[in-house]
Amino acid sequence: MTAKLVVLISGSGTNLQAIMDAITEGVLTAQIALVVSNRKAAYGLTRAENGDIPTLYFPLKPYLDSGKTRTDYDRDLGAKISPHEPDLIVLAGWMHVLSLAFLEQFPQKVINLHPALPGEFPGTDAVGRTFAAYQAGEVTHGGCMVHYVVPEVDAGPVIAHTIVPFETGDTLETFEARLHTTEHRLIVEAIHLTLKEKGLA
């Protein structure tokens, strides 16, 4: 049986591409059943369409404009995804904190890639904050992790993580590029580990 993935994105989708490439190359035994974005301009939607993968654009703003809540949005997003029967939902650059209204529909099936190490720099701009800490002499390395999603931001059980050391002369751009390359490997590794744990790989 081939595991079914649903991938949630908000941006360019480079991590989505890494997952697509791993499937094509046989590194991952899985199929992507759906790619969801909360941003219409996200290039990841184009990547998915080029790979003949179904897409869903599902923005939050219409909910807020009509007086509905983020919980309403999360509940409806889950209802949109459920028919695809995902074995695993992968947040790959998804810029929206999901509440229990979503997570309860997919227990132990939602994982997230975060560009910092466990317990460090939760939330947005983790890369920039890590680099600022390096410049201040507070850290010697950054890293990234994949973890199960819980309502607390970037706080769920860790599946895999990797340290990315700083190098002499690093700028934010050079460190970020090296970190992203590491993320592409880690997300594939973490998906494989999670599917294996579930008996699906």
KEKETOR-782492 format. One line per field, with one value per residue: residue number from 0; residue in one letter; x, y, z of N, C-alpha, C, O in turn. Coordinates in Angstrom, 3 decimals. Layout:
N
mivex c(NUM	...) $
torse c(A	...) $
n.u c(X	...) $
n.v c(Y	...) $
n.w c(Z	...) $
ca.u c(X	...) $
ca.v c(Y	...) $
ca.w c(Z	...) $
c.u c(X	...) $
c.v c(Y	...) $
c.w c(Z	...) $
o.u c(X	...) $
o.v c(Y	...) $
o.w c(Z	...) $
end
This chain:
201
mivex c(0	1	2	3	4	5	6	7	8	9	10	11	12	13	14	15	16	17	18	19	20	21	22	23	24	25	26	27	28	29	30	31	32	33	34	35	36	37	38	39	40	41	42	43	44	45	46	47	48	49	50	51	52	53	54	55	56	57	58	59	60	61	62	63	64	65	66	67	68	69	70	71	72	73	74	75	76	77	78	79	80	81	82	83	84	85	86	87	88	89	90	91	92	93	94	95	96	97	98	99	100	101	102	103	104	105	106	107	108	109	110	111	112	113	114	115	116	117	118	119	120	121	122	123	124	125	126	127	128	129	130	131	132	133	134	135	136	137	138	139	140	141	142	143	144	145	146	147	148	149	150	151	152	153	154	155	156	157	158	159	160	161	162	163	164	165	166	167	168	169	170	171	172	173	174	175	176	177	178	179	180	181	182	183	184	185	186	187	188	189	190	191	192	193	194	195	196	197	198	199	200) $
torse c(M	T	A	K	L	V	V	L	I	S	G	S	G	T	N	L	Q	A	I	M	D	A	I	T	E	G	V	L	T	A	Q	I	A	L	V	V	S	N	R	K	A	A	Y	G	L	T	R	A	E	N	G	D	I	P	T	L	Y	F	P	L	K	P	Y	L	D	S	G	K	T	R	T	D	Y	D	R	D	L	G	A	K	I	S	P	H	E	P	D	L	I	V	L	A	G	W	M	H	V	L	S	L	A	F	L	E	Q	F	P	Q	K	V	I	N	L	H	P	A	L	P	G	E	F	P	G	T	D	A	V	G	R	T	F	A	A	Y	Q	A	G	E	V	T	H	G	G	C	M	V	H	Y	V	V	P	E	V	D	A	G	P	V	I	A	H	T	I	V	P	F	E	T	G	D	T	L	E	T	F	E	A	R	L	H	T	T	E	H	R	L	I	V	E	A	I	H	L	T	L	K	E	K	G	L	A) $
n.u c(0.829	0.572	1.536	-0.446	0.004	-0.715	0.230	0.920	1.426	2.841	4.383	7.136	7.592	9.858	10.561	8.386	8.992	11.291	10.165	8.517	10.500	11.869	9.930	9.615	12.157	12.117	12.938	11.176	8.322	5.482	2.569	1.547	-1.430	-2.734	-2.052	-2.056	-2.579	-2.539	-2.102	-2.563	-0.650	1.427	4.212	4.512	2.073	2.076	4.225	3.089	0.927	2.348	3.328	1.124	-0.471	-3.259	-4.569	-5.363	-6.518	-6.925	-7.875	-7.517	-8.488	-11.177	-12.748	-12.207	-13.029	-15.756	-16.535	-16.099	-14.147	-10.670	-10.736	-13.072	-12.158	-10.036	-11.440	-13.012	-11.019	-9.884	-12.081	-12.091	-9.787	-10.075	-11.560	-9.536	-8.212	-5.655	-2.588	-0.599	-0.052	1.782	3.355	4.918	6.483	4.201	2.452	0.751	-0.783	-2.144	-5.151	-6.755	-9.164	-8.552	-6.422	-7.502	-8.946	-7.122	-5.435	-2.147	-1.108	-0.107	2.661	5.441	7.813	10.435	12.631	14.669	16.324	15.148	13.277	14.375	14.012	11.128	8.258	7.810	10.272	12.548	15.059	16.307	16.376	18.009	20.403	20.918	21.379	23.719	25.450	25.557	27.071	25.875	25.121	26.569	25.737	22.982	20.000	17.592	14.322	11.918	8.720	5.953	2.784	1.355	-1.029	0.551	3.062	5.517	6.287	5.822	6.385	9.617	10.643	12.851	16.028	18.550	21.783	23.072	26.021	27.521	29.624	32.833	32.632	30.027	26.970	23.587	22.251	23.934	24.004	21.264	20.762	22.291	21.001	18.439	19.006	19.683	17.217	15.694	16.685	16.152	13.355	12.437	13.658	12.382	9.687	9.860	10.703	8.479	6.391	7.366	7.257	4.550	4.027	3.871	5.861) $
n.v c(-1.186	2.186	5.020	7.891	11.306	14.599	17.829	20.905	24.262	27.611	29.161	29.253	26.552	24.828	22.768	21.094	20.402	18.897	16.680	15.719	15.068	13.056	11.069	10.550	9.561	7.230	7.169	7.768	5.904	6.778	8.809	12.050	13.285	15.692	19.174	21.952	25.444	28.511	30.842	32.498	33.202	31.491	29.777	27.115	25.916	25.965	24.265	21.869	21.603	21.331	18.836	17.292	17.088	17.314	20.472	22.861	26.001	27.798	30.307	32.272	34.861	35.487	34.250	35.668	38.194	37.836	37.571	35.151	32.688	31.745	29.165	28.193	28.249	26.377	24.040	23.719	23.529	21.082	19.482	19.739	18.409	15.825	13.956	13.059	11.191	11.144	9.586	10.919	14.289	16.941	19.784	22.059	24.667	26.029	28.763	29.178	28.769	25.830	24.851	22.823	22.225	21.508	19.646	17.567	16.130	14.639	12.748	12.334	12.529	14.772	16.597	18.891	21.006	22.852	25.627	25.570	24.354	21.832	23.326	25.817	29.102	29.206	29.736	32.535	33.740	32.265	31.656	34.151	35.057	33.138	33.676	36.270	35.723	34.263	36.256	37.786	36.240	34.218	31.684	28.861	27.429	26.638	25.046	22.546	21.032	18.341	17.832	16.392	17.955	20.015	21.992	24.043	26.255	24.939	22.881	20.161	16.514	15.530	14.322	14.147	15.800	18.180	19.562	22.635	24.034	27.296	29.062	30.571	33.926	33.786	35.037	36.137	35.239	33.217	31.355	30.763	29.595	27.250	26.058	25.622	23.719	21.595	21.240	20.163	17.583	16.616	16.689	14.744	12.494	12.483	12.096	9.522	8.109	8.503	7.287	4.713	4.093	3.963	1.703	1.895	2.083) $
n.w c(0.000	-0.900	0.824	1.566	1.202	2.358	1.634	3.101	2.290	2.148	0.576	-1.695	-2.037	-1.999	-0.274	-0.669	-3.303	-2.835	-1.568	-3.639	-5.520	-4.135	-4.073	-6.807	-7.361	-5.969	-3.359	-1.350	-0.597	-1.463	-2.161	-3.191	-2.321	-2.270	-2.468	-0.422	-0.144	1.682	0.485	-2.495	-4.378	-3.952	-5.083	-4.846	-5.456	-8.231	-8.704	-7.813	-9.613	-12.003	-11.550	-11.806	-9.518	-7.393	-6.255	-3.653	-2.941	-0.098	1.623	4.644	5.065	3.985	5.909	8.287	7.460	7.272	9.830	10.993	12.842	13.438	14.324	13.100	10.483	10.621	11.225	8.920	6.991	7.677	7.047	4.290	3.622	4.621	2.852	1.194	2.597	4.110	5.080	6.283	7.142	6.010	7.069	5.296	5.355	5.993	6.963	9.336	12.386	13.544	15.103	17.701	16.497	13.930	14.311	15.860	14.050	12.722	14.327	15.528	12.989	11.818	10.844	11.164	9.613	10.962	10.999	13.086	16.047	18.427	21.016	20.616	19.422	18.636	16.465	14.172	11.737	12.494	11.444	11.000	13.645	14.810	13.466	14.358	17.050	16.795	15.825	18.073	19.673	21.078	20.217	18.492	16.416	14.244	13.128	12.130	12.448	12.424	13.619	15.481	15.318	17.729	19.664	20.839	19.702	17.593	19.359	19.621	19.904	18.821	15.679	13.977	13.824	12.824	13.167	12.014	11.480	12.007	9.706	9.169	8.198	7.435	6.127	6.667	4.421	3.284	5.351	5.564	3.062	3.252	5.373	4.279	2.312	3.962	5.236	3.131	2.889	5.461	5.778	4.064	5.178	7.692	7.013	5.959	8.262	9.906	8.475	8.441	11.150	11.414	10.053	7.322	5.485) $
ca.u c(0.000	1.326	1.052	-0.973	0.418	-1.233	1.277	0.436	2.484	2.438	5.356	7.695	7.429	11.089	10.492	7.449	9.745	12.171	9.317	8.140	11.690	12.156	8.936	9.971	13.410	11.922	13.460	9.957	7.210	4.301	2.022	0.961	-2.828	-3.227	-1.221	-2.922	-1.926	-3.389	-1.714	-2.825	0.561	2.466	4.715	4.344	0.881	2.520	5.033	2.165	0.189	3.293	3.490	-0.215	-0.967	-4.392	-4.260	-6.462	-6.232	-7.904	-7.406	-8.133	-9.064	-12.641	-13.343	-12.100	-13.844	-17.182	-16.791	-15.815	-12.906	-9.632	-11.205	-13.976	-11.296	-9.315	-12.400	-13.394	-9.839	-9.842	-13.170	-11.677	-8.687	-10.491	-11.906	-8.319	-7.774	-4.196	-1.875	0.270	-0.166	3.106	3.407	6.223	6.446	2.803	2.546	-0.522	-0.821	-3.371	-5.751	-7.303	-10.279	-7.943	-5.561	-8.308	-9.451	-6.017	-4.551	-0.812	-0.891	0.321	4.043	5.840	9.230	10.739	14.061	15.439	16.462	14.128	13.324	15.025	13.435	9.829	7.513	8.242	11.628	13.502	16.391	16.837	16.640	19.187	21.580	21.162	21.975	25.104	26.206	25.705	27.926	25.055	25.054	27.598	25.107	21.528	19.567	16.182	13.704	10.554	8.066	4.500	2.154	0.443	-1.500	1.636	3.878	6.820	6.579	5.434	7.462	10.537	10.852	14.250	16.603	19.924	22.528	23.738	26.994	27.901	30.965	33.482	32.206	28.623	25.935	22.263	21.887	24.687	23.535	19.903	20.841	22.781	19.926	17.362	19.486	19.559	15.780	15.197	17.043	15.541	11.909	12.267	14.037	11.358	8.488	10.146	10.697	7.106	5.625	7.895	6.700	3.121	3.935	3.466	7.052) $
ca.v c(0.000	3.432	6.017	9.121	12.524	15.922	18.790	22.279	25.227	29.015	29.905	28.789	25.099	24.079	21.508	20.270	19.859	17.842	15.505	15.229	14.442	11.809	10.084	10.207	8.788	5.991	7.285	7.688	5.157	7.549	9.683	13.280	13.294	17.068	20.270	23.047	26.708	29.602	32.012	32.222	33.420	30.525	29.056	25.680	25.462	25.721	23.029	20.744	21.482	20.796	17.418	16.669	16.851	18.194	21.588	23.578	27.316	27.937	31.463	32.604	36.210	35.532	33.845	36.789	39.302	37.547	37.461	33.800	32.589	30.832	27.814	27.840	27.989	25.117	22.938	23.565	23.045	19.644	18.844	19.722	17.454	14.477	13.022	12.536	10.097	11.164	8.860	11.892	15.671	17.533	21.243	22.347	26.101	26.472	29.873	29.334	27.863	25.036	24.604	21.480	22.013	20.782	18.531	16.451	15.340	13.826	12.494	11.774	12.468	16.077	16.907	20.224	21.340	24.154	25.915	25.769	23.118	21.674	24.231	27.079	30.011	28.821	30.805	33.078	34.285	31.499	31.726	35.472	35.131	32.298	34.381	37.382	35.140	33.923	37.507	38.251	35.294	33.390	30.320	28.531	26.681	26.585	23.725	22.408	19.830	17.969	17.396	16.273	19.242	20.167	23.386	24.965	26.485	24.275	22.259	18.757	15.520	15.658	13.114	14.192	17.148	18.248	20.787	23.315	24.946	28.529	29.047	31.884	34.792	33.570	36.064	35.532	34.574	31.964	30.401	30.357	28.685	25.959	25.503	25.130	22.465	20.595	21.000	19.309	16.201	16.225	16.474	13.433	11.507	12.455	11.455	8.083	7.580	8.509	6.246	3.415	3.918	3.632	0.486	2.268	2.209) $
ca.w c(0.000	-0.979	1.785	0.978	1.885	2.018	1.964	3.268	2.007	2.051	-0.215	-2.974	-2.141	-2.254	0.483	-1.435	-4.439	-2.317	-1.345	-4.974	-6.128	-3.404	-4.530	-8.190	-7.352	-5.229	-1.998	-0.541	-1.174	-1.075	-3.189	-2.655	-2.740	-2.338	-1.952	0.032	0.185	2.140	-0.298	-3.914	-5.171	-3.569	-6.268	-4.597	-6.181	-9.607	-8.672	-7.705	-10.873	-12.987	-11.242	-11.882	-8.159	-7.092	-5.363	-3.013	-2.371	0.981	2.397	5.927	5.086	3.859	7.193	9.221	6.930	7.476	11.260	11.483	13.609	12.943	14.637	11.994	9.324	10.834	11.141	7.512	6.277	7.934	6.290	2.881	3.463	5.035	1.774	0.555	3.474	4.245	6.130	6.928	6.677	6.176	6.996	4.691	5.122	6.194	7.907	10.052	13.542	13.489	16.419	17.909	15.563	12.809	14.733	16.376	12.912	12.197	15.472	15.271	11.539	11.313	11.197	10.728	9.471	11.566	10.777	14.318	16.819	19.475	22.150	20.276	18.430	18.088	15.808	12.880	11.538	13.308	10.838	11.310	15.083	15.058	12.961	15.279	18.250	16.414	15.770	19.457	20.382	21.973	19.689	17.493	15.332	14.159	12.712	11.768	13.003	12.054	14.852	15.469	15.614	18.868	19.630	21.173	18.507	17.438	20.657	19.654	19.929	17.688	14.875	13.530	13.783	12.323	13.470	10.900	12.104	11.323	9.138	9.164	7.092	7.094	6.158	6.831	3.156	3.094	6.365	5.217	1.913	3.751	6.201	3.411	1.712	5.026	5.414	2.051	3.244	6.732	5.675	3.422	6.197	8.746	6.448	5.893	9.639	10.430	7.772	8.908	12.499	11.242	9.263	5.961	4.641) $
c.u c(0.876	0.713	0.611	-0.591	-0.444	-0.197	0.685	1.603	1.929	3.323	5.829	7.666	8.699	11.119	9.477	8.170	10.670	11.393	8.920	9.306	12.002	11.187	9.282	11.194	13.287	12.494	12.310	8.905	5.920	3.764	1.457	-0.453	-3.352	-2.151	-2.145	-2.074	-2.952	-3.038	-1.813	-1.558	1.673	2.917	4.625	3.113	1.223	3.359	4.123	1.431	1.081	3.534	2.178	-0.749	-2.130	-3.997	-5.540	-5.928	-7.321	-7.462	-8.192	-8.936	-10.581	-13.365	-13.346	-12.979	-15.331	-17.525	-16.589	-14.445	-11.890	-10.014	-12.173	-13.174	-10.613	-10.238	-12.769	-12.226	-9.700	-10.892	-12.842	-10.627	-9.132	-10.824	-10.690	-7.670	-6.252	-3.693	-0.993	0.031	1.138	3.007	4.812	6.270	5.036	2.796	1.205	-0.542	-2.171	-3.852	-6.232	-8.461	-9.803	-7.261	-6.355	-8.875	-8.392	-5.020	-3.265	-0.519	-0.363	1.740	4.449	7.359	9.462	12.239	14.810	15.462	15.390	14.341	13.944	14.225	12.130	9.164	8.192	9.676	12.669	14.919	17.049	17.205	17.851	20.461	21.933	21.815	23.430	25.971	26.473	26.579	27.181	24.947	26.172	27.013	23.595	21.134	18.114	15.651	12.365	9.922	6.575	3.896	1.197	-0.014	-0.427	2.599	5.232	7.258	6.269	6.631	8.299	10.737	12.309	14.735	18.049	20.532	23.141	24.711	27.128	29.329	31.517	33.040	30.758	27.836	24.608	21.905	22.625	24.249	22.151	19.906	21.288	21.721	18.820	17.759	19.361	18.094	15.251	15.506	16.252	14.056	11.612	12.572	12.932	10.062	8.688	10.088	9.271	6.254	6.071	7.321	5.244	2.920	3.552	4.670	7.997) $
c.v c(1.255	4.466	7.284	10.316	13.698	16.924	20.196	23.246	26.648	29.800	29.192	27.277	24.325	22.769	20.547	19.623	18.731	16.552	14.887	14.488	13.108	10.701	9.603	9.291	7.477	6.001	7.197	6.869	5.810	8.272	10.924	13.392	14.708	18.007	21.444	24.286	27.703	30.915	31.675	32.293	32.424	29.714	27.544	25.108	25.139	24.455	21.804	20.520	20.917	19.303	16.657	16.263	17.809	19.277	22.183	24.897	27.606	29.071	31.694	33.906	36.249	35.129	35.024	37.959	39.097	37.321	36.064	33.777	31.691	29.384	27.320	27.454	26.631	23.912	22.656	23.081	21.538	18.894	18.763	18.636	16.014	13.515	12.419	11.423	10.054	10.252	9.806	13.260	16.372	19.051	21.623	23.832	26.660	27.518	30.143	28.310	27.149	24.693	23.153	21.183	21.299	19.508	17.332	15.581	14.380	13.507	11.783	11.640	13.777	16.365	18.231	20.334	22.732	24.427	26.345	24.435	23.029	22.634	25.589	27.839	29.504	30.024	31.317	33.607	33.576	31.611	33.069	35.617	34.276	33.029	35.560	36.885	34.741	35.179	38.065	37.314	34.348	31.935	30.111	27.773	26.910	25.177	23.725	21.106	19.572	17.362	17.186	17.598	19.106	21.630	24.420	25.051	25.784	23.541	20.765	17.819	15.554	14.310	13.019	15.633	17.070	19.597	21.332	24.330	26.252	28.392	30.470	32.696	34.620	34.877	35.356	34.713	33.249	30.913	29.872	29.368	27.291	25.264	24.908	23.812	21.315	20.233	20.016	17.838	15.733	15.920	15.124	12.323	11.355	11.816	9.945	7.454	7.474	7.430	4.853	3.093	3.492	2.350	0.700	2.444	1.037) $
c.w c(0.000	-0.043	1.059	1.843	1.435	2.513	2.000	3.130	2.074	1.090	-1.468	-3.144	-2.438	-1.471	-0.135	-2.602	-4.002	-2.074	-2.683	-5.625	-5.455	-3.814	-5.933	-8.238	-6.582	-3.829	-0.998	-1.279	-0.696	-2.301	-2.504	-3.212	-2.963	-1.813	-1.653	0.276	0.698	1.439	-1.778	-4.757	-4.852	-4.776	-6.083	-5.284	-7.629	-9.683	-8.650	-9.026	-11.979	-12.787	-11.250	-10.513	-7.900	-6.081	-4.780	-2.481	-1.358	1.906	3.685	5.867	4.921	5.146	8.160	8.779	7.195	8.952	11.822	12.153	12.921	13.242	13.569	10.761	9.455	10.687	9.678	6.661	6.459	7.145	4.800	2.627	3.710	3.898	1.066	1.387	3.647	5.362	6.929	6.292	7.030	6.015	6.545	4.323	5.194	7.299	8.577	11.179	13.553	14.899	16.522	16.962	14.305	13.292	15.221	15.253	12.371	13.318	15.072	13.771	10.955	11.800	10.557	10.645	10.046	11.467	12.035	15.056	17.903	20.637	21.863	19.203	17.809	17.404	14.557	12.928	12.388	12.759	11.174	12.777	15.470	14.632	13.869	16.566	18.001	16.400	17.173	20.293	21.295	21.511	18.672	16.309	15.365	13.784	12.316	12.351	12.320	13.300	14.621	15.913	16.789	18.868	19.999	19.999	18.604	18.704	20.710	19.672	18.645	17.007	14.429	13.585	13.333	12.695	12.181	11.500	11.318	10.818	9.123	7.948	6.696	7.112	6.414	5.595	2.978	4.104	5.997	4.058	2.355	4.594	5.339	2.726	2.712	5.259	4.369	2.323	4.459	6.581	5.030	4.430	7.248	8.250	6.408	7.285	10.186	9.777	8.217	10.282	12.441	10.428	7.824	5.022	4.883) $
o.u c(1.806	-0.482	1.217	-0.831	-0.851	0.211	0.031	2.640	0.716	3.054	5.037	7.709	8.639	11.648	9.680	7.987	10.819	11.895	8.979	9.126	12.359	11.570	9.248	11.261	14.235	12.538	12.460	8.631	5.353	4.420	0.954	-0.649	-4.287	-1.439	-2.915	-0.981	-4.086	-3.598	-1.228	-1.401	2.756	2.108	4.660	3.106	0.725	3.220	4.352	1.323	0.626	3.896	2.104	-1.396	-2.001	-3.201	-6.632	-5.001	-8.502	-6.747	-9.370	-9.954	-11.237	-14.460	-14.367	-13.594	-16.081	-18.644	-16.873	-13.676	-12.200	-9.651	-12.111	-13.471	-10.611	-9.866	-12.829	-12.418	-9.429	-10.637	-13.265	-10.587	-8.622	-10.414	-10.804	-6.708	-5.629	-4.290	-0.674	-0.074	1.552	2.622	5.771	6.121	4.716	3.100	0.609	-0.341	-3.219	-3.070	-6.132	-8.720	-10.569	-7.490	-5.932	-9.242	-8.711	-3.874	-3.288	0.221	-0.188	2.002	3.883	8.084	8.778	13.043	15.499	14.716	14.788	15.443	14.035	13.819	12.034	9.465	9.030	10.221	13.567	15.878	18.209	18.221	18.623	21.468	23.110	22.700	24.273	27.095	27.483	26.803	27.774	24.708	26.660	27.702	23.026	21.850	17.487	16.411	11.766	10.506	6.002	4.440	0.353	0.559	-0.484	2.916	5.992	8.430	6.440	7.765	7.764	10.969	12.923	13.954	18.694	19.891	23.663	24.282	26.877	30.146	30.765	33.071	30.298	28.015	24.528	21.330	22.021	24.131	21.892	19.139	20.747	21.562	18.320	16.937	18.981	17.764	14.451	14.697	15.746	13.555	10.655	11.840	12.591	9.412	7.796	9.494	8.908	5.487	5.258	6.941	4.763	1.787	2.986	4.510	9.059) $
o.v c(1.372	4.751	7.692	10.334	13.777	16.879	20.627	23.076	26.860	30.969	28.604	26.776	23.268	21.769	19.333	18.435	17.732	15.460	13.669	13.418	12.140	9.534	8.406	8.367	6.694	4.962	6.617	7.116	5.440	8.338	10.855	13.569	14.916	17.697	21.879	24.196	27.745	31.966	30.701	31.549	32.510	29.044	26.788	23.935	24.163	23.665	20.831	19.389	20.118	18.591	15.525	15.226	19.005	19.035	22.033	24.919	27.657	28.824	31.353	34.036	36.987	35.612	35.334	38.632	40.064	36.934	35.817	34.732	30.980	28.478	26.157	26.468	25.834	22.896	21.502	22.311	20.810	17.804	17.827	18.029	15.088	12.356	11.382	10.792	9.033	10.162	9.549	13.381	16.398	19.544	21.524	24.208	27.648	27.204	31.205	27.119	27.795	24.302	22.373	20.020	20.564	18.426	16.193	14.429	13.430	13.953	10.770	10.752	13.888	16.379	18.644	19.821	23.684	23.560	27.365	23.513	24.042	22.741	26.428	27.258	29.386	31.175	30.641	33.883	34.213	31.656	33.113	36.225	34.649	33.007	35.821	37.544	34.865	35.168	38.727	37.561	33.742	31.046	31.065	27.508	27.318	24.222	24.776	20.203	20.467	16.496	17.735	18.278	18.211	22.441	25.554	24.039	25.993	23.568	20.153	18.256	15.601	13.294	11.953	16.569	16.028	20.639	20.576	25.378	26.294	27.697	31.443	32.211	35.233	35.713	34.128	33.631	32.259	29.733	28.673	28.405	26.282	24.045	23.821	22.907	20.203	19.063	19.137	16.959	14.611	14.981	14.444	11.338	10.241	11.076	9.183	6.391	6.494	6.742	3.938	1.953	2.756	1.958	-0.180	2.904	0.963) $
o.w c(0.799	-0.114	0.068	3.050	0.276	3.673	1.050	3.770	2.058	0.814	-2.205	-4.268	-3.066	-1.957	-0.127	-2.868	-4.705	-2.340	-2.846	-6.206	-6.127	-3.893	-6.216	-9.048	-6.539	-3.170	0.077	-2.453	0.332	-3.341	-1.383	-4.414	-3.736	-0.858	-2.509	0.835	0.221	1.752	-2.252	-5.725	-5.430	-5.418	-7.054	-5.659	-8.190	-10.617	-9.368	-9.501	-12.798	-13.724	-10.771	-10.369	-8.160	-5.175	-5.329	-1.671	-1.705	2.877	3.787	6.547	5.656	5.430	8.774	9.606	7.329	9.290	12.994	12.043	11.965	12.491	13.170	10.088	8.517	10.100	9.256	5.720	5.503	6.633	4.122	1.556	3.079	3.955	0.411	0.951	3.360	6.435	8.089	5.072	8.189	4.955	7.310	3.160	4.533	8.450	8.402	10.945	13.569	15.765	15.575	16.651	13.681	12.751	15.022	15.483	11.656	13.261	14.372	13.347	9.742	13.003	9.545	11.497	9.671	11.809	12.040	14.728	18.260	21.175	22.758	18.197	16.587	17.719	13.958	13.997	12.938	13.529	11.584	13.114	16.353	15.341	14.121	17.112	18.889	16.903	17.414	21.478	22.187	22.328	18.067	15.324	16.378	14.087	12.183	12.701	11.723	13.951	13.680	16.784	16.835	18.140	19.526	19.373	19.549	19.080	21.764	19.479	17.538	17.662	14.493	13.415	13.446	12.559	11.362	11.980	10.114	11.421	9.070	6.817	5.732	7.998	6.381	5.702	2.568	3.774	6.105	4.065	1.902	4.537	5.627	2.584	2.349	5.455	4.689	2.027	4.493	7.199	5.404	4.523	7.645	8.989	6.778	7.465	10.837	10.450	8.351	10.548	13.302	10.146	7.176	3.892	4.264) $
end
